[in-house]
């Protein structure tokens, strides 16, 4: 480690250039990670926040709320099944609302209307105002991002294309569905909005889009066999079924994979070139008794110190960037992901240095001494 630090101090300019490149790579990796996490959160925050273990959809819906339609009566049958501790139905639809109580009453806002049973485990915690009430179907709780649009408690929302008017009684936090702010209402009110057109409910009694289950070790295969028109999946699978969720995450992951691969190649080339330039010095060290193991440790130590410092600087730059990004941008840094990608970058840097270590083992001390001037 001593020799590694001495050489870093001696070749400040060379190692500074490599460090800057590593910082930029780390910065870009963390920025992409934050954007990917922000997009996935915006797409499926409500599903992720739900305290549920399994979700029951209509068979053939491919775990998608928009393609699924079940009868709420199925919830009672599911509740009696082994390992099922709680059951609650849910409905979802997209819509547009205008605020009839504010100065911006003509402004239209796209929202997601989610029907739930008040008091169930699907109802989010209210940070301002009051909860939903089964006997007050005209009252709704909404995501707090609507505050920026001028909405406040007591405002009346008019749903475009419908005669329905809803009153805001509470705000919730981090509840978005399909990239839209969520509005929570009772299931009956949701049905009156979603199935206002005659026959749109396909003749199903009290239709819902999905039924959420709580419980460990629920046998989904047994439920699928028992209820022919139902398909039970895990919460993770249901999240993957959100429109665009898998595609968005796949795109970000592909970009991150290519970036990490490129960074491994670039760093490997840099360290290899530096090793070639110092072949004679390594030859002298081998001639006076330094082992390949010792010299390999020197190289790995250099790479570790340089990469660790550069990655830490990249993290600081990323958090600084997050402070100046516009609030509308879906950017969310997850500490676990930051640590994961930091460790991954560190490992990639160390592995890329092994090519240089291999080169050192092949240096002939006599030939290296012969090249000394």
BALOBA-1460 file (C-alpha; in Angstrom, 3 decimals):
// residues 373
<rec num="1" residu="x" x="0.000" y="0.000" z="0.000"/>
<rec num="2" residu="x" x="2.927" y="2.349" z="0.795"/>
<rec num="3" residu="x" x="4.424" y="1.912" z="-2.667"/>
<rec num="4" residu="x" x="0.990" y="2.374" z="-4.275"/>
<rec num="5" residu="x" x="0.425" y="5.679" z="-2.462"/>
<rec num="6" residu="x" x="3.932" y="6.936" z="-3.325"/>
<rec num="7" residu="x" x="3.350" y="6.249" z="-7.012"/>
<rec num="8" residu="x" x="-0.051" y="7.947" z="-6.959"/>
<rec num="9" residu="x" x="1.624" y="11.054" z="-5.552"/>
<rec num="10" residu="x" x="4.448" y="10.858" z="-8.084"/>
<rec num="11" residu="x" x="2.209" y="10.543" z="-11.163"/>
<rec num="12" residu="x" x="-0.488" y="13.017" z="-10.124"/>
<rec num="13" residu="x" x="-1.453" y="14.143" z="-13.632"/>
<rec num="14" residu="x" x="-1.775" y="10.656" z="-15.112"/>
<rec num="15" residu="x" x="-3.804" y="9.291" z="-12.240"/>
<rec num="16" residu="x" x="-5.874" y="12.487" z="-12.052"/>
<rec num="17" residu="x" x="-6.974" y="11.968" z="-15.648"/>
<rec num="18" residu="x" x="-7.962" y="8.365" z="-14.938"/>
<rec num="19" residu="x" x="-9.738" y="9.510" z="-11.775"/>
<rec num="20" residu="x" x="-11.752" y="12.144" z="-13.661"/>
<rec num="21" residu="x" x="-12.888" y="9.559" z="-16.203"/>
<rec num="22" residu="x" x="-13.878" y="7.175" z="-13.397"/>
<rec num="23" residu="x" x="-15.792" y="9.977" z="-11.672"/>
<rec num="24" residu="x" x="-17.706" y="10.757" z="-14.863"/>
<rec num="25" residu="x" x="-18.542" y="7.079" z="-15.399"/>
<rec num="26" residu="x" x="-19.723" y="6.689" z="-11.791"/>
<rec num="27" residu="x" x="-21.710" y="9.919" z="-12.029"/>
<rec num="28" residu="x" x="-23.496" y="8.723" z="-15.160"/>
<rec num="29" residu="x" x="-24.203" y="5.293" z="-13.626"/>
<rec num="30" residu="x" x="-25.794" y="6.842" z="-10.536"/>
<rec num="31" residu="x" x="-27.770" y="9.366" z="-12.599"/>
<rec num="32" residu="x" x="-29.191" y="6.563" z="-14.747"/>
<rec num="33" residu="x" x="-29.939" y="4.550" z="-11.623"/>
<rec num="34" residu="x" x="-31.847" y="7.485" z="-10.116"/>
<rec num="35" residu="x" x="-33.813" y="8.067" z="-13.310"/>
<rec num="36" residu="x" x="-34.685" y="4.375" z="-13.598"/>
<rec num="37" residu="x" x="-35.787" y="4.183" z="-9.977"/>
<rec num="38" residu="x" x="-37.772" y="7.402" z="-10.348"/>
<rec num="39" residu="x" x="-39.590" y="6.130" z="-13.429"/>
<rec num="40" residu="x" x="-40.424" y="2.784" z="-11.826"/>
<rec num="41" residu="x" x="-41.643" y="4.523" z="-8.678"/>
<rec num="42" residu="x" x="-43.819" y="6.889" z="-10.684"/>
<rec num="43" residu="x" x="-45.235" y="3.967" z="-12.639"/>
<rec num="44" residu="x" x="-46.083" y="1.623" z="-9.773"/>
<rec num="45" residu="x" x="-45.656" y="3.433" z="-6.435"/>
<rec num="46" residu="x" x="-49.182" y="2.544" z="-5.309"/>
<rec num="47" residu="x" x="-48.643" y="-1.156" z="-6.021"/>
<rec num="48" residu="x" x="-45.251" y="-1.106" z="-4.302"/>
<rec num="49" residu="x" x="-46.693" y="0.614" z="-1.223"/>
<rec num="50" residu="x" x="-49.553" y="-1.850" z="-0.816"/>
<rec num="51" residu="x" x="-49.209" y="-4.260" z="2.095"/>
<rec num="52" residu="x" x="-50.178" y="-7.252" z="0.014"/>
<rec num="53" residu="x" x="-48.484" y="-10.548" z="-0.831"/>
<rec num="54" residu="x" x="-50.525" y="-11.929" z="-3.758"/>
<rec num="55" residu="x" x="-52.864" y="-10.484" z="-6.359"/>
<rec num="56" residu="x" x="-55.725" y="-12.287" z="-8.086"/>
<rec num="57" residu="x" x="-56.479" y="-11.256" z="-11.675"/>
<rec num="58" residu="x" x="-58.833" y="-12.555" z="-14.323"/>
<rec num="59" residu="x" x="-57.391" y="-15.539" z="-16.135"/>
<rec num="60" residu="x" x="-55.571" y="-14.528" z="-19.310"/>
<rec num="61" residu="x" x="-55.094" y="-10.904" z="-18.230"/>
<rec num="62" residu="x" x="-51.313" y="-11.355" z="-17.933"/>
<rec num="63" residu="x" x="-51.276" y="-9.699" z="-14.490"/>
<rec num="64" residu="x" x="-52.646" y="-6.420" z="-15.835"/>
<rec num="65" residu="x" x="-55.339" y="-4.414" z="-14.062"/>
<rec num="66" residu="x" x="-56.588" y="-2.913" z="-17.320"/>
<rec num="67" residu="x" x="-57.271" y="-6.345" z="-18.833"/>
<rec num="68" residu="x" x="-58.788" y="-7.957" z="-15.742"/>
<rec num="69" residu="x" x="-62.418" y="-7.994" z="-14.585"/>
<rec num="70" residu="x" x="-63.661" y="-10.091" z="-11.668"/>
<rec num="71" residu="x" x="-66.667" y="-10.161" z="-9.366"/>
<rec num="72" residu="x" x="-66.105" y="-8.801" z="-5.870"/>
<rec num="73" residu="x" x="-67.965" y="-11.843" z="-4.552"/>
<rec num="74" residu="x" x="-64.804" y="-13.852" z="-5.266"/>
<rec num="75" residu="x" x="-63.137" y="-12.041" z="-2.352"/>
<rec num="76" residu="x" x="-65.356" y="-13.811" z="0.171"/>
<rec num="77" residu="x" x="-64.463" y="-17.202" z="-1.282"/>
<rec num="78" residu="x" x="-60.754" y="-16.421" z="-1.267"/>
<rec num="79" residu="x" x="-60.838" y="-15.295" z="2.350"/>
<rec num="80" residu="x" x="-61.702" y="-18.825" z="3.495"/>
<rec num="81" residu="x" x="-58.710" y="-20.395" z="1.740"/>
<rec num="82" residu="x" x="-55.686" y="-21.753" z="3.684"/>
<rec num="83" residu="x" x="-52.972" y="-19.227" z="4.685"/>
<rec num="84" residu="x" x="-55.074" y="-16.268" z="3.495"/>
<rec num="85" residu="x" x="-55.219" y="-13.766" z="6.366"/>
<rec num="86" residu="x" x="-56.922" y="-10.803" z="4.656"/>
<rec num="87" residu="x" x="-58.586" y="-9.991" z="1.328"/>
<rec num="88" residu="x" x="-59.505" y="-6.705" z="-0.329"/>
<rec num="89" residu="x" x="-60.680" y="-5.846" z="-3.849"/>
<rec num="90" residu="x" x="-59.476" y="-2.955" z="-5.988"/>
<rec num="91" residu="x" x="-60.418" y="-1.156" z="-9.182"/>
<rec num="92" residu="x" x="-58.407" y="1.254" z="-11.336"/>
<rec num="93" residu="x" x="-59.182" y="3.583" z="-14.194"/>
<rec num="94" residu="x" x="-57.654" y="6.643" z="-15.805"/>
<rec num="95" residu="x" x="-59.428" y="9.970" z="-15.951"/>
<rec num="96" residu="x" x="-59.189" y="13.731" z="-16.196"/>
<rec num="97" residu="x" x="-60.412" y="16.146" z="-13.534"/>
<rec num="98" residu="x" x="-60.897" y="19.878" z="-13.243"/>
<rec num="99" residu="x" x="-60.997" y="21.863" z="-10.032"/>
<rec num="100" residu="x" x="-64.212" y="23.852" z="-9.606"/>
<rec num="101" residu="x" x="-63.060" y="25.551" z="-6.408"/>
<rec num="102" residu="x" x="-59.743" y="27.176" z="-7.270"/>
<rec num="103" residu="x" x="-58.533" y="30.017" z="-9.422"/>
<rec num="104" residu="x" x="-57.317" y="27.478" z="-11.979"/>
<rec num="105" residu="x" x="-60.738" y="25.910" z="-12.391"/>
<rec num="106" residu="x" x="-60.304" y="25.422" z="-16.133"/>
<rec num="107" residu="x" x="-57.044" y="23.509" z="-15.793"/>
<rec num="108" residu="x" x="-57.367" y="19.806" z="-16.593"/>
<rec num="109" residu="x" x="-55.250" y="17.219" z="-14.793"/>
<rec num="110" residu="x" x="-54.829" y="13.564" z="-15.740"/>
<rec num="111" residu="x" x="-55.251" y="11.239" z="-12.766"/>
<rec num="112" residu="x" x="-55.698" y="7.583" z="-11.827"/>
<rec num="113" residu="x" x="-58.915" y="6.776" z="-9.967"/>
<rec num="114" residu="x" x="-58.473" y="3.830" z="-7.614"/>
<rec num="115" residu="x" x="-61.424" y="2.163" z="-5.932"/>
<rec num="116" residu="x" x="-60.795" y="0.490" z="-2.567"/>
<rec num="117" residu="x" x="-62.697" y="-0.509" z="0.553"/>
<rec num="118" residu="x" x="-62.292" y="2.237" z="3.192"/>
<rec num="119" residu="x" x="-60.395" y="0.996" z="6.218"/>
<rec num="120" residu="x" x="-58.848" y="-1.957" z="4.381"/>
<rec num="121" residu="x" x="-55.104" y="-2.623" z="4.171"/>
<rec num="122" residu="x" x="-55.128" y="-1.020" z="0.717"/>
<rec num="123" residu="x" x="-55.991" y="2.432" z="2.047"/>
<rec num="124" residu="x" x="-52.814" y="4.557" z="2.330"/>
<rec num="125" residu="x" x="-51.941" y="6.611" z="5.376"/>
<rec num="126" residu="x" x="-53.297" y="10.156" z="5.205"/>
<rec num="127" residu="x" x="-50.676" y="12.816" z="5.908"/>
<rec num="128" residu="x" x="-53.151" y="15.713" z="5.868"/>
<rec num="129" residu="x" x="-56.925" y="15.708" z="6.302"/>
<rec num="130" residu="x" x="-59.022" y="12.630" z="7.055"/>
<rec num="131" residu="x" x="-59.473" y="9.059" z="5.839"/>
<rec num="132" residu="x" x="-62.066" y="7.652" z="3.468"/>
<rec num="133" residu="x" x="-65.483" y="6.776" z="4.882"/>
<rec num="134" residu="x" x="-67.764" y="4.093" z="3.458"/>
<rec num="135" residu="x" x="-70.867" y="6.221" z="4.107"/>
<rec num="136" residu="x" x="-69.402" y="9.251" z="2.314"/>
<rec num="137" residu="x" x="-68.749" y="8.067" z="-1.265"/>
<rec num="138" residu="x" x="-68.287" y="11.598" z="-2.628"/>
<rec num="139" residu="x" x="-65.166" y="12.136" z="-0.518"/>
<rec num="140" residu="x" x="-61.725" y="11.216" z="-1.878"/>
<rec num="141" residu="x" x="-58.109" y="11.281" z="-0.765"/>
<rec num="142" residu="x" x="-55.523" y="12.308" z="-3.355"/>
<rec num="143" residu="x" x="-51.775" y="12.282" z="-3.904"/>
<rec num="144" residu="x" x="-50.012" y="15.372" z="-2.569"/>
<rec num="145" residu="x" x="-48.495" y="16.215" z="-5.974"/>
<rec num="146" residu="x" x="-51.884" y="17.723" z="-6.821"/>
<rec num="147" residu="x" x="-51.125" y="20.483" z="-4.321"/>
<rec num="148" residu="x" x="-48.705" y="21.917" z="-6.883"/>
<rec num="149" residu="x" x="-51.629" y="22.122" z="-9.305"/>
<rec num="150" residu="x" x="-53.541" y="24.313" z="-6.872"/>
<rec num="151" residu="x" x="-55.716" y="21.616" z="-5.296"/>
<rec num="152" residu="x" x="-56.483" y="21.778" z="-1.581"/>
<rec num="153" residu="x" x="-58.692" y="20.090" z="0.995"/>
<rec num="154" residu="x" x="-62.324" y="20.966" z="0.441"/>
<rec num="155" residu="x" x="-61.960" y="21.448" z="-3.334"/>
<rec num="156" residu="x" x="-64.476" y="19.809" z="-5.631"/>
<rec num="157" residu="x" x="-63.194" y="17.696" z="-8.520"/>
<rec num="158" residu="x" x="-65.276" y="17.330" z="-11.640"/>
<rec num="159" residu="x" x="-64.527" y="14.247" z="-13.729"/>
<rec num="160" residu="x" x="-64.436" y="15.010" z="-17.432"/>
<rec num="161" residu="x" x="-67.026" y="13.086" z="-19.417"/>
<rec num="162" residu="x" x="-69.012" y="12.319" z="-16.288"/>
<rec num="163" residu="x" x="-71.535" y="14.009" z="-14.022"/>
<rec num="164" residu="x" x="-69.583" y="12.839" z="-10.965"/>
<rec num="165" residu="x" x="-68.142" y="15.431" z="-8.573"/>
<rec num="166" residu="x" x="-65.798" y="14.455" z="-5.775"/>
<rec num="167" residu="x" x="-64.594" y="16.362" z="-2.714"/>
<rec num="168" residu="x" x="-60.975" y="16.247" z="-1.517"/>
<rec num="169" residu="x" x="-60.810" y="15.403" z="2.203"/>
<rec num="170" residu="x" x="-57.200" y="14.261" z="2.531"/>
<rec num="171" residu="x" x="-53.754" y="14.074" z="0.978"/>
<rec num="172" residu="x" x="-51.476" y="11.038" z="0.787"/>
<rec num="173" residu="x" x="-47.807" y="10.821" z="-0.149"/>
<rec num="174" residu="x" x="-45.955" y="8.915" z="-2.901"/>
<rec num="175" residu="x" x="-49.083" y="7.371" z="-4.407"/>
<rec num="176" residu="x" x="-48.828" y="7.290" z="-8.192"/>
<rec num="177" residu="x" x="-50.245" y="4.781" z="-10.643"/>
<rec num="178" residu="x" x="-49.197" y="4.456" z="-14.278"/>
<rec num="179" residu="x" x="-47.210" y="7.731" z="-13.975"/>
<rec num="180" residu="x" x="-50.296" y="9.618" z="-12.754"/>
<rec num="181" residu="x" x="-51.255" y="10.978" z="-9.320"/>
<rec num="182" residu="x" x="-53.669" y="8.601" z="-7.587"/>
<rec num="183" residu="x" x="-57.128" y="9.491" z="-6.314"/>
<rec num="184" residu="x" x="-58.630" y="6.987" z="-3.874"/>
<rec num="185" residu="x" x="-62.373" y="6.538" z="-3.631"/>
<rec num="186" residu="x" x="-64.786" y="3.826" z="-2.528"/>
<rec num="187" residu="x" x="-65.317" y="0.818" z="-4.775"/>
<rec num="188" residu="x" x="-68.984" y="1.682" z="-5.315"/>
<rec num="189" residu="x" x="-68.126" y="5.196" z="-6.443"/>
<rec num="190" residu="x" x="-65.344" y="3.861" z="-8.670"/>
<rec num="191" residu="x" x="-67.827" y="1.470" z="-10.299"/>
<rec num="192" residu="x" x="-70.294" y="4.290" z="-10.954"/>
<rec num="193" residu="x" x="-67.517" y="6.142" z="-12.803"/>
<rec num="194" residu="x" x="-65.898" y="3.227" z="-14.632"/>
<rec num="195" residu="x" x="-69.091" y="1.437" z="-15.690"/>
<rec num="196" residu="x" x="-71.375" y="4.401" z="-16.310"/>
<rec num="197" residu="x" x="-72.135" y="3.154" z="-19.828"/>
<rec num="198" residu="x" x="-74.775" y="0.378" z="-19.910"/>
<rec num="199" residu="x" x="-73.261" y="-3.047" z="-20.480"/>
<rec num="200" residu="x" x="-69.676" y="-1.950" z="-19.858"/>
<rec num="201" residu="x" x="-69.511" y="-4.195" z="-16.789"/>
<rec num="202" residu="x" x="-70.041" y="-7.273" z="-19.044"/>
<rec num="203" residu="x" x="-72.835" y="-8.434" z="-16.781"/>
<rec num="204" residu="x" x="-70.486" y="-9.084" z="-13.857"/>
<rec num="205" residu="x" x="-71.955" y="-8.434" z="-10.416"/>
<rec num="206" residu="x" x="-69.957" y="-5.779" z="-8.552"/>
<rec num="207" residu="x" x="-66.971" y="-5.873" z="-10.927"/>
<rec num="208" residu="x" x="-63.420" y="-5.144" z="-9.764"/>
<rec num="209" residu="x" x="-60.056" y="-5.297" z="-11.529"/>
<rec num="210" residu="x" x="-58.155" y="-7.341" z="-8.956"/>
<rec num="211" residu="x" x="-58.320" y="-8.832" z="-5.475"/>
<rec num="212" residu="x" x="-55.360" y="-8.428" z="-3.099"/>
<rec num="213" residu="x" x="-54.406" y="-11.172" z="-0.664"/>
<rec num="214" residu="x" x="-52.386" y="-11.060" z="2.524"/>
<rec num="215" residu="x" x="-50.758" y="-14.214" z="3.834"/>
<rec num="216" residu="x" x="-47.582" y="-16.243" z="3.688"/>
<rec num="217" residu="x" x="-47.109" y="-19.449" z="1.720"/>
<rec num="218" residu="x" x="-50.362" y="-19.109" z="-0.205"/>
<rec num="219" residu="x" x="-50.606" y="-21.876" z="-2.789"/>
<rec num="220" residu="x" x="-51.277" y="-19.882" z="-5.960"/>
<rec num="221" residu="x" x="-51.432" y="-23.025" z="-8.121"/>
<rec num="222" residu="x" x="-54.152" y="-24.471" z="-5.894"/>
<rec num="223" residu="x" x="-56.157" y="-21.225" z="-6.083"/>
<rec num="224" residu="x" x="-55.843" y="-21.145" z="-9.871"/>
<rec num="225" residu="x" x="-57.106" y="-24.737" z="-10.038"/>
<rec num="226" residu="x" x="-59.937" y="-24.069" z="-7.583"/>
<rec num="227" residu="x" x="-61.175" y="-20.842" z="-9.229"/>
<rec num="228" residu="x" x="-61.161" y="-21.456" z="-12.966"/>
<rec num="229" residu="x" x="-61.493" y="-17.844" z="-14.104"/>
<rec num="230" residu="x" x="-58.817" y="-16.516" z="-11.739"/>
<rec num="231" residu="x" x="-55.050" y="-16.185" z="-11.946"/>
<rec num="232" residu="x" x="-53.098" y="-15.670" z="-8.708"/>
<rec num="233" residu="x" x="-49.644" y="-14.095" z="-8.892"/>
<rec num="234" residu="x" x="-47.146" y="-12.606" z="-6.457"/>
<rec num="235" residu="x" x="-46.979" y="-8.897" z="-5.783"/>
<rec num="236" residu="x" x="-43.688" y="-8.672" z="-7.705"/>
<rec num="237" residu="x" x="-45.305" y="-10.229" z="-10.779"/>
<rec num="238" residu="x" x="-48.240" y="-7.821" z="-10.494"/>
<rec num="239" residu="x" x="-45.843" y="-4.880" z="-10.454"/>
<rec num="240" residu="x" x="-44.149" y="-6.214" z="-13.591"/>
<rec num="241" residu="x" x="-47.589" y="-6.303" z="-15.222"/>
<rec num="242" residu="x" x="-48.014" y="-2.535" z="-14.891"/>
<rec num="243" residu="x" x="-48.210" y="-0.856" z="-18.322"/>
<rec num="244" residu="x" x="-44.718" y="0.062" z="-19.504"/>
<rec num="245" residu="x" x="-43.039" y="-0.897" z="-16.220"/>
<rec num="246" residu="x" x="-41.016" y="-3.812" z="-17.579"/>
<rec num="247" residu="x" x="-40.087" y="-1.942" z="-20.765"/>
<rec num="248" residu="x" x="-38.899" y="1.172" z="-18.915"/>
<rec num="249" residu="x" x="-36.784" y="-0.813" z="-16.475"/>
<rec num="250" residu="x" x="-35.430" y="-2.982" z="-19.285"/>
<rec num="251" residu="x" x="-34.261" y="0.086" z="-21.207"/>
<rec num="252" residu="x" x="-32.511" y="1.604" z="-18.192"/>
<rec num="253" residu="x" x="-30.894" y="-1.714" z="-17.263"/>
<rec num="254" residu="x" x="-29.619" y="-2.200" z="-20.813"/>
<rec num="255" residu="x" x="-28.041" y="1.270" z="-20.753"/>
<rec num="256" residu="x" x="-26.452" y="0.577" z="-17.362"/>
<rec num="257" residu="x" x="-25.121" y="-2.792" z="-18.549"/>
<rec num="258" residu="x" x="-23.491" y="-1.256" z="-21.626"/>
<rec num="259" residu="x" x="-22.074" y="1.587" z="-19.528"/>
<rec num="260" residu="x" x="-20.552" y="-0.819" z="-17.008"/>
<rec num="261" residu="x" x="-19.092" y="-2.959" z="-19.796"/>
<rec num="262" residu="x" x="-17.573" y="0.092" z="-21.481"/>
<rec num="263" residu="x" x="-16.177" y="1.343" z="-18.177"/>
<rec num="264" residu="x" x="-14.499" y="-2.039" z="-17.554"/>
<rec num="265" residu="x" x="-12.868" y="-1.882" z="-20.999"/>
<rec num="266" residu="x" x="-11.758" y="1.768" z="-20.696"/>
<rec num="267" residu="x" x="-10.294" y="1.380" z="-17.208"/>
<rec num="268" residu="x" x="-8.603" y="-1.876" z="-18.178"/>
<rec num="269" residu="x" x="-6.917" y="-0.205" z="-21.155"/>
<rec num="270" residu="x" x="-5.749" y="2.757" z="-19.065"/>
<rec num="271" residu="x" x="-4.139" y="0.601" z="-16.394"/>
<rec num="272" residu="x" x="-2.627" y="-1.720" z="-18.981"/>
<rec num="273" residu="x" x="-0.961" y="1.190" z="-20.807"/>
<rec num="274" residu="x" x="0.397" y="2.525" z="-17.523"/>
<rec num="275" residu="x" x="1.789" y="-0.908" z="-16.738"/>
<rec num="276" residu="x" x="3.534" y="-1.075" z="-20.133"/>
<rec num="277" residu="x" x="5.124" y="2.320" z="-19.491"/>
<rec num="278" residu="x" x="6.494" y="1.080" z="-16.163"/>
<rec num="279" residu="x" x="7.742" y="-2.313" z="-17.360"/>
<rec num="280" residu="x" x="11.361" y="-1.432" z="-16.677"/>
<rec num="281" residu="x" x="10.615" y="-0.264" z="-13.121"/>
<rec num="282" residu="x" x="8.753" y="-3.464" z="-12.389"/>
<rec num="283" residu="x" x="11.655" y="-5.409" z="-13.885"/>
<rec num="284" residu="x" x="14.099" y="-3.697" z="-11.513"/>
<rec num="285" residu="x" x="11.848" y="-4.477" z="-8.547"/>
<rec num="286" residu="x" x="11.664" y="-8.133" z="-9.600"/>
<rec num="287" residu="x" x="15.430" y="-8.218" z="-10.042"/>
<rec num="288" residu="x" x="16.040" y="-7.065" z="-6.459"/>
<rec num="289" residu="x" x="13.660" y="-9.690" z="-5.079"/>
<rec num="290" residu="x" x="10.088" y="-8.378" z="-5.341"/>
<rec num="291" residu="x" x="7.636" y="-11.182" z="-6.023"/>
<rec num="292" residu="x" x="4.840" y="-11.146" z="-8.580"/>
<rec num="293" residu="x" x="2.407" y="-11.342" z="-5.659"/>
<rec num="294" residu="x" x="3.846" y="-8.178" z="-4.104"/>
<rec num="295" residu="x" x="3.769" y="-6.225" z="-7.370"/>
<rec num="296" residu="x" x="0.255" y="-7.435" z="-8.071"/>
<rec num="297" residu="x" x="-0.831" y="-6.075" z="-4.696"/>
<rec num="298" residu="x" x="0.709" y="-2.721" z="-5.589"/>
<rec num="299" residu="x" x="-1.330" y="-2.490" z="-8.798"/>
<rec num="300" residu="x" x="-4.577" y="-3.632" z="-7.147"/>
<rec num="301" residu="x" x="-4.018" y="-1.212" z="-4.254"/>
<rec num="302" residu="x" x="-3.532" y="1.677" z="-6.672"/>
<rec num="303" residu="x" x="-6.703" y="0.796" z="-8.544"/>
<rec num="304" residu="x" x="-8.660" y="0.348" z="-5.308"/>
<rec num="305" residu="x" x="-7.618" y="3.728" z="-3.868"/>
<rec num="306" residu="x" x="-8.178" y="5.570" z="-7.136"/>
<rec num="307" residu="x" x="-11.543" y="3.894" z="-7.840"/>
<rec num="308" residu="x" x="-12.826" y="4.248" z="-4.272"/>
<rec num="309" residu="x" x="-12.061" y="7.981" z="-4.225"/>
<rec num="310" residu="x" x="-13.518" y="8.534" z="-7.703"/>
<rec num="311" residu="x" x="-16.724" y="6.591" z="-6.960"/>
<rec num="312" residu="x" x="-17.210" y="8.537" z="-3.717"/>
<rec num="313" residu="x" x="-16.803" y="11.781" z="-5.678"/>
<rec num="314" residu="x" x="-19.315" y="10.500" z="-8.236"/>
<rec num="315" residu="x" x="-21.846" y="9.816" z="-5.469"/>
<rec num="316" residu="x" x="-21.413" y="13.331" z="-4.076"/>
<rec num="317" residu="x" x="-21.871" y="14.808" z="-7.553"/>
<rec num="318" residu="x" x="-25.034" y="12.736" z="-8.043"/>
<rec num="319" residu="x" x="-26.619" y="13.911" z="-4.803"/>
<rec num="320" residu="x" x="-25.637" y="17.464" z="-5.687"/>
<rec num="321" residu="x" x="-27.250" y="17.056" z="-9.101"/>
<rec num="322" residu="x" x="-30.423" y="15.720" z="-7.475"/>
<rec num="323" residu="x" x="-30.777" y="18.987" z="-5.549"/>
<rec num="324" residu="x" x="-30.904" y="21.106" z="-8.703"/>
<rec num="325" residu="x" x="-33.041" y="18.845" z="-10.893"/>
<rec num="326" residu="x" x="-36.602" y="20.104" z="-11.535"/>
<rec num="327" residu="x" x="-39.266" y="18.561" z="-9.305"/>
<rec num="328" residu="x" x="-41.167" y="17.341" z="-12.364"/>
<rec num="329" residu="x" x="-38.291" y="15.033" z="-13.310"/>
<rec num="330" residu="x" x="-38.853" y="11.467" z="-12.015"/>
<rec num="331" residu="x" x="-35.526" y="11.135" z="-10.205"/>
<rec num="332" residu="x" x="-35.225" y="9.061" z="-7.035"/>
<rec num="333" residu="x" x="-31.994" y="7.858" z="-5.444"/>
<rec num="334" residu="x" x="-32.328" y="4.616" z="-3.542"/>
<rec num="335" residu="x" x="-29.521" y="4.182" z="-0.990"/>
<rec num="336" residu="x" x="-29.461" y="0.415" z="-1.555"/>
<rec num="337" residu="x" x="-29.028" y="0.892" z="-5.307"/>
<rec num="338" residu="x" x="-26.330" y="3.526" z="-4.785"/>
<rec num="339" residu="x" x="-24.364" y="1.139" z="-2.557"/>
<rec num="340" residu="x" x="-24.938" y="-1.744" z="-4.977"/>
<rec num="341" residu="x" x="-23.695" y="0.145" z="-8.038"/>
<rec num="342" residu="x" x="-20.787" y="1.641" z="-6.072"/>
<rec num="343" residu="x" x="-19.617" y="-1.843" z="-5.086"/>
<rec num="344" residu="x" x="-20.181" y="-3.069" z="-8.646"/>
<rec num="345" residu="x" x="-18.051" y="-0.256" z="-10.082"/>
<rec num="346" residu="x" x="-15.338" y="-0.953" z="-7.515"/>
<rec num="347" residu="x" x="-15.289" y="-4.654" z="-8.372"/>
<rec num="348" residu="x" x="-15.220" y="-3.906" z="-12.107"/>
<rec num="349" residu="x" x="-12.274" y="-1.544" z="-11.622"/>
<rec num="350" residu="x" x="-10.325" y="-4.111" z="-9.617"/>
<rec num="351" residu="x" x="-11.083" y="-6.888" z="-12.098"/>
<rec num="352" residu="x" x="-9.987" y="-4.684" z="-14.999"/>
<rec num="353" residu="x" x="-6.615" y="-4.236" z="-13.282"/>
<rec num="354" residu="x" x="-5.990" y="-7.994" z="-13.344"/>
<rec num="355" residu="x" x="-4.945" y="-7.700" z="-16.997"/>
<rec num="356" residu="x" x="-2.101" y="-5.449" z="-15.830"/>
<rec num="357" residu="x" x="-1.230" y="-7.866" z="-13.042"/>
<rec num="358" residu="x" x="-0.949" y="-10.670" z="-15.594"/>
<rec num="359" residu="x" x="1.371" y="-8.499" z="-17.689"/>
<rec num="360" residu="x" x="3.644" y="-7.958" z="-14.667"/>
<rec num="361" residu="x" x="4.036" y="-11.691" z="-14.130"/>
<rec num="362" residu="x" x="5.437" y="-12.028" z="-17.666"/>
<rec num="363" residu="x" x="8.039" y="-9.253" z="-17.343"/>
<rec num="364" residu="x" x="11.608" y="-10.556" z="-17.649"/>
<rec num="365" residu="x" x="13.833" y="-8.684" z="-15.172"/>
<rec num="366" residu="x" x="16.957" y="-9.027" z="-17.383"/>
<rec num="367" residu="x" x="15.220" y="-7.607" z="-20.448"/>
<rec num="368" residu="x" x="13.725" y="-4.794" z="-18.373"/>
<rec num="369" residu="x" x="17.154" y="-3.895" z="-16.963"/>
<rec num="370" residu="x" x="18.532" y="-3.883" z="-20.510"/>
<rec num="371" residu="x" x="15.999" y="-1.264" z="-21.521"/>
<rec num="372" residu="x" x="16.970" y="1.054" z="-18.645"/>
<rec num="373" residu="x" x="18.689" y="4.236" z="-19.746"/>
